[in-house]
Amino acid sequence: MNVTLTLLDTGFCRQLEAISLGGGRFQSIRFHAVAGCMHHPDHGLLLFDTGYAPHFFTAAARFPYSLYAKATPVFTERSQCVKEQLASKGIGPEQVTGIFISHFHADHIAGLHDFPGARLYCFRSAYEEVKGLKGIAAVRRGFLPELMPEDFEERAIFIDDGPKIRLSGEYHPFEEAYDPFADKSLLAVDLSGHAKGQFGLFLRDTQDRDIFLCADAAWSSEAYRKHRPPHPVAHLIKADAASYLRNLRRLHELHRSWPELYILPTHCPEVHELSKGEFAWS
């Protein structure tokens, strides 16, 4: 079953390229936060993350949460948040039936409050890692607790509570996935490393493009194409550096064996360009 996919740029933060890409420049570059908007024939309008939203600035206003915003200065406008982009197309927030939360870093969940009726799909392992976190402990994990809806658990569907399915050889080196809708339209693969319980989604869209939304398993397409791991200092903010490097290697192998597959990291500059072109609103 195929779905439609539109990519939405929600703003950006700035950081050194060298931190995110081995051999990169010691120059500040933009890291856009691109969310995915999907339409499923049976399950309606779905999001893959929400990117930035004005709630970010409220959640990061007080110390120690302000340290997050100072470490990665954020630039976004209200018109860029997913809620407003949908509104510009005549789509109300109540029409969003579900949000797939790749992980709980603030640049992926800042818009959750905008969709109070949506089911929230995530890995239980990711949620348990941030549940109840506050103060410096939360900031160290890139988490701003004020961004979480109070009724999160009532609306949550924990993908990793379900059974795994075996993947066919074309997905190698990924061998297993979760099938949350039991129709193979969206296949969730564990990409832990950058954050515990991070996952990516395989899908085929209505234009028969095979796509892998890989969240922050790589920060750029250059990183997985040429297998250029980030600077070692970047591992200080990763949940599990060894798992991150293992999954980056898997992305590299997947790209080499399946070059037609669109592997889309959230913060990649090429993905930002796709959000304005090939994967823009039609």
C-alpha positions in Angstrom: 0.0 0.0 0.0 1.5 3.4 -1.1 1.3 6.7 0.8 1.8 10.3 -0.3 4.7 12.1 1.2 5.4 15.8 1.5 8.4 17.3 3.3 8.0 20.4 5.4 10.8 22.7 6.4 10.1 24.0 9.9 13.2 26.1 10.5 16.8 25.5 11.4 19.5 25.7 14.0 23.2 26.5 13.5 26.2 24.4 14.4 29.7 23.6 13.1 29.7 21.3 10.0 32.9 19.6 11.4 31.0 18.3 14.3 28.4 16.5 12.2 30.6 15.3 9.3 34.1 13.8 9.5 36.5 16.1 7.7 33.9 18.9 7.5 34.6 22.6 7.8 34.9 24.4 11.1 32.2 26.7 9.8 28.7 27.3 11.2 26.0 25.9 8.9 22.3 25.5 8.9 20.7 22.2 10.2 17.1 22.4 8.9 14.4 20.4 10.8 12.3 18.7 8.1 9.1 17.0 9.0 7.2 14.5 6.9 3.5 14.8 6.1 2.0 11.5 4.9 -1.5 10.5 3.7 -2.3 6.9 4.2 -5.3 5.5 2.3 -6.8 3.9 5.5 -5.3 5.9 8.3 -5.5 9.4 6.9 -3.1 12.3 7.6 0.1 11.3 9.5 3.2 13.1 10.4 6.8 11.9 10.8 8.0 14.2 13.6 6.8 17.8 13.9 10.1 19.7 13.7 10.2 23.2 15.3 7.3 25.2 16.4 6.8 28.4 18.6 6.4 26.1 21.6 10.1 25.5 21.5 10.9 29.0 22.6 8.5 28.8 25.5 9.9 25.5 26.6 13.5 26.8 26.4 12.9 30.1 28.0 14.0 29.2 31.6 17.3 27.9 32.9 18.5 25.2 32.6 16.5 24.6 29.4 17.8 27.8 27.9 21.1 26.0 27.6 19.7 24.0 24.8 18.8 27.1 22.8 22.2 28.6 23.4 24.1 25.5 22.3 22.1 25.3 19.1 20.5 28.7 18.2 17.2 28.1 16.6 15.7 30.2 13.7 12.1 29.7 12.8 8.9 31.6 12.3 5.3 30.8 13.2 4.4 30.3 9.5 7.0 27.5 9.3 5.5 25.3 11.9 3.6 22.2 10.6 0.3 23.4 12.0 0.5 26.7 10.0 1.8 25.0 6.9 -1.2 22.6 7.0 -3.6 25.5 7.6 -2.3 27.3 4.5 -3.6 24.2 2.6 -7.0 24.3 4.3 -6.1 21.4 6.7 -7.0 21.7 10.3 -5.0 20.1 13.2 -7.9 17.8 13.9 -7.4 16.1 10.6 -4.0 14.8 11.7 -4.7 11.3 12.9 -1.2 10.2 14.0 2.3 11.4 14.6 5.3 9.1 14.3 7.9 10.4 16.8 11.3 9.2 15.6 12.8 10.2 19.0 12.3 12.9 21.7 14.8 15.5 20.9 13.2 19.0 21.0 13.7 19.7 17.3 11.5 16.7 16.5 8.7 17.2 19.0 8.2 20.9 19.3 4.8 20.8 17.6 3.2 18.0 19.5 0.9 20.4 21.4 -0.6 21.6 18.1 -2.3 18.2 17.4 -4.2 17.2 20.6 -6.3 14.6 18.8 -3.5 12.7 17.2 -2.3 9.2 18.2 1.4 9.3 19.1 3.5 6.4 17.6 6.9 5.9 19.2 9.2 3.3 20.7 8.5 2.5 24.3 12.3 2.4 24.8 12.6 6.0 23.6 9.8 7.2 25.9 11.0 5.4 28.9 14.4 7.1 28.4 12.9 10.6 28.8 9.9 10.0 30.9 10.0 12.2 34.0 13.3 13.8 33.0 13.8 17.4 34.2 16.5 19.9 34.6 20.1 19.3 33.4 19.4 15.6 33.0 16.8 16.4 30.4 18.9 19.0 28.6 21.8 16.5 28.3 19.4 14.3 26.3 18.2 17.1 24.1 14.8 16.9 25.8 12.5 19.8 26.8 9.8 18.3 29.1 7.3 21.2 28.5 6.9 20.0 24.9 5.2 16.8 26.0 1.4 16.7 26.1 0.0 15.9 29.5 -2.0 13.0 28.1 0.9 11.5 26.2 0.5 8.0 27.6 -3.2 7.9 27.0 -2.6 8.7 23.3 0.6 6.7 22.8 1.0 3.6 20.7 4.3 1.9 21.4 5.5 0.5 18.1 8.1 -1.8 19.7 5.4 -3.6 21.8 4.3 -5.2 18.6 5.8 -8.2 16.8 8.7 -7.9 14.4 8.6 -9.0 10.8 11.4 -10.3 8.6 12.5 -7.9 5.8 13.3 -9.1 2.3 16.9 -9.0 1.0 16.6 -5.6 -0.6 16.6 -4.0 2.8 19.9 -5.6 3.8 21.7 -5.0 6.2 18.4 -4.3 8.0 16.7 -7.6 8.7 13.7 -6.8 10.9 11.1 -4.2 11.3 7.8 -3.4 13.0 4.6 -3.1 10.9 2.4 -0.8 12.9 -0.6 -0.9 10.5 -0.1 -4.6 9.6 -0.2 -3.7 5.9 3.6 -3.1 5.2 2.9 0.5 4.2 5.1 1.9 6.9 7.9 -0.3 8.3 9.7 1.0 11.4 13.3 0.0 11.9 15.3 0.5 15.1 18.0 3.2 14.6 19.1 3.6 18.2 22.4 5.4 18.8 21.8 9.1 18.3 19.0 8.6 20.8 17.8 5.5 22.5 14.8 4.0 20.7 15.1 6.2 17.6 13.5 4.6 14.6 13.2 5.3 10.9 10.4 4.5 8.5 10.5 2.7 5.1 7.7 3.5 2.8 6.7 3.5 -0.9 4.9 6.6 -2.1 2.2 7.1 -4.7 4.9 7.9 -7.3 6.5 4.5 -6.6 9.5 6.0 -4.9 11.1 3.9 -2.2 11.9 6.1 0.7 13.6 5.7 4.1 13.0 8.5 6.6 16.1 7.9 8.8 15.7 10.8 11.3 19.1 11.5 12.8 20.8 8.2 12.1 22.9 10.5 9.8 23.0 14.3 9.7 23.6 14.5 6.0 23.4 12.4 2.9 27.2 12.9 2.4 27.7 11.1 5.7 26.1 7.9 4.7 27.1 7.9 1.0 30.8 8.2 1.7 30.6 6.8 5.2 32.0 9.9 7.0 31.2 9.6 10.7 30.9 12.7 12.8 33.7 14.3 14.8 34.3 12.4 18.0 33.1 15.3 20.1 29.6 14.6 18.6 29.5 11.3 20.5 29.3 13.3 23.8 25.6 14.0 22.9 24.7 10.5 21.6 23.0 7.9 23.7 25.2 5.1 22.3 28.1 6.0 20.1 28.8 2.4 19.1 25.2 1.9 18.0 25.2 5.2 16.1 28.3 4.2 14.1 26.9 0.7 13.4 23.7 2.2 12.0 25.6 4.8 9.9 27.6 1.9 8.4 24.3 0.1 7.7 22.9 3.2 5.9 26.1 3.3 3.8 25.7 -0.4 2.9 22.0 0.1 2.1 22.8 3.0 -0.2 25.4 1.0 -2.0 23.1 -2.0 -2.6 20.0 0.0 -3.3 21.0 3.4 -4.8 17.5 4.1 -6.0 16.2 4.3 -2.4 15.7 7.8 -1.1 17.4 7.9 2.2 16.3 11.1 3.9 18.0 12.4 7.1 16.0 15.0 8.9 18.7 17.7 8.9 20.4 17.1 5.5 20.7 20.2 3.3 19.8 18.1 0.3 16.6 17.0 2.0 15.8 20.7 2.7 16.1 21.3 -1.0 13.8 18.3 -1.7 11.2 19.9 0.6 11.1 22.9 -1.8 11.2 20.8 -5.0 10.6 17.1 -5.6 8.8 16.5 -2.3 7.0 19.9 -1.9 3.2 20.3 -1.9 1.8 19.4 -5.3 
